[in-house]
Amino acid sequence: MASYKLLLLAIPVVAMLVIDFTSAFAQQQSGGPYVYGRVEIWALFYRLMVIAFVVGAVVMGVTFYVVYRFRESNPRNRNLPTRSMEGEHH
């Protein structure tokens, strides 16, 4: 359970380290190149969308693996001992 919490904490931390927020919210400095705020905001949006799709693909891949691996028709799971559930529901 601790690794699950660590993973949930690591995903936003890595996203914050990968994305450079300074260019999107930077103030114009004299003598420097002009920063188009709306262009930088859209670039930030697209970067976040790429990260969201990658995280979603990883989650879907893990879900597919778990469902496929532990399916009922898997030969590895056919010889597992079964127990009666009778009387366990209150």
N, C-alpha and C positions, 0 to 999 in steps of 0.2 A: 504494500500500500504506500510505503514511503517513496518508492520509485515513481509511482503514478503522480504523487504530489510534486515531486521534483521535476517531472516532465511538464506538468502544467505550469510550473514556475519558469522553466527554462525557455519555453516557446516565446513568451512576450519579451523576455530579456534578450534573446538572440535577435528577435525582430527589431528591438530598439538599437542594438549594436550595429545591425546591418544597414539600417536606414539612417541617412544623414538629414536630420530635421533642420539644421542650421540654414541651409540654402532656401528652404521653403518659407521660413519665418524670419529671415534676416532683414535688417534695415539697410536702406541704401547708404553707402558710405561715399564720401566725396572722392572723386578721382578713380573709383573702381568701376568695374563693368556694371551695367544696369541689370538688375534681377527682375524678371517678370514674375510677379507673385502668382498670378493665375496659372502660368505654365508650370511653375514649380509645385504648386498644389496638385495639379493634375498628374504630374510625374510621381509625386508622393502617393497619390491614390492608386496609380497603376502598380507601383512597387508593392504596396500593401495588398492589392488584389492578387498579385503573383504569389506572395507569401501565403495568403489565405488559400489559394488553390493548391499549393504544394502541401500545406498542412492537411487540407481536406483529402488529397490523394493518398497521403500516408495513412490517415485514419481509416479511409475506405479500404486500403490494401491490407491493413492489419485486421480489420473486421472480416474481410473476405477470407483471409488465411485462417482465422479462428473458426469461422463457420464451416469452411471446407475441411479443415483438419479434424474437427470434432463432430462431423456429421454422423447421423445414425447408421448410414450404410457403409461407413469406413470399416474395412476389415479389421483394423486394430481395435475398434470399439465393439466388435461383435461378441467377444468372449468376456466382456466385463461382467462381473457379478451384478445381478439385479436384486433389489430388495423390495419387499412389499410395502406399499404406502397405505395399506388398509389400517385404519385406526389411528393414523397420525394427524388427521385433520380434525380439528375440534369445532 
